[in-house]
Amino acid sequence: VAAGDPRARAVWQEAVDALADGLVIGLTLLDPHTLIIGGGLAEAGETLFTPLRAAVTERITFQRLPRIVPAVLGDTAGCLGAGLLAWDLLSTDATEVSA
């Protein structure tokens, strides 16, 4: 995409449009002030966020435009969540066995 390959840009725009469609549905239902985008896709930085903000802006009608920002933890959030879930399950199993 950054190199300007037309096929890559077309695929990227299709992905951005699909994400924007989903975000606008969530925006309509939940009216958040901020949309936080995480995971590997967010690692693309402004290559993602610039066209995504534009696509969301084009799609909203009566909704208030939220801030669209990358998650602070980036791609690490899923790993941390899985670790915390495992820790919680281990703690739960230990208390159930002793009870």
N, C-alpha and C positions, 0 to 999 in steps of 0.2 A: 504494500500500500504506500509506504513512504517513498519507494522508488518510482511510484507512478504507474505501475503495471495496470493496464486497463481491466484485466480480468480480476486481479486481486482487489482493485477498487470497487468493482461491481459486487463481488462477493461480500466485501466489508460493508458496503452501503446496505446490502440486503440484510445483513446481520444487525446493523445499527437500526434500520427501520423496524425489524421485528422486535428488537429490544424496546424501542420507543413506543411501539403499539402496546406492548405489555405494561410498560411503565405508566402510560396514560390511563389504562384501565385501572391499575392500582391507585393512581392519583385521583381518579374520579371517585372510586369507592372509599378511600381512606383519608384524602385531603392532607397528606403530610406536608410539613414545611420544608423538609429536606429528603432527598432520595440519595441513599448511600449505596454505591456500586462497589462490590468487592469481587474477589476471586481472580482467576488468571486473566480474564478479559480486561479487568480494570488496570492490569499492569501495562496496558498499551498507552496509558496516559492520555495526553491531549489528542492523540490519533483517534481515540474513542470518544472522549468527552466533548470535544468541539462539535463534531457532527451529531452526537447524541443530543446535546443541548438544543441544537438547531432543529432536529427532528421532533423533539418533544414540544418545542415552542410552536412549530407549524401545526401540530395536532390538537393542541388544547383550544377550547372554545370558552367556556364559562369558568374553567378551573383557574386557580391561582398558580402561577408558575413557581415551582419549588426550586431550591438550590439543588444541583446535581453534583455530588462530590465523590471522590474515591474513598473507600474504606481505609482507615488509618492502618489497620493490620494487613491490608492487602490480601495476598494469597495465603497468609498464615492463619487466618481466622478459622478455616475449616479444620486444620490440624489441631489447633487449640481446642475447638469445640469437641472434636472426637476424643481428645485426651481427657477433657473435663467430663464427658459422658462416661468414658471408661472408668474414671476415678469415682464418679457417682455410683455407677453400677457395682463396683467393687465394695464401696462403703455400704451400699444397700444390702448386698449379699451377706456381708459380714455381720450386720446387725440382725438380719433375719435368721441366720444360723444360730446366733447366740440367744435369741429370744425364745 
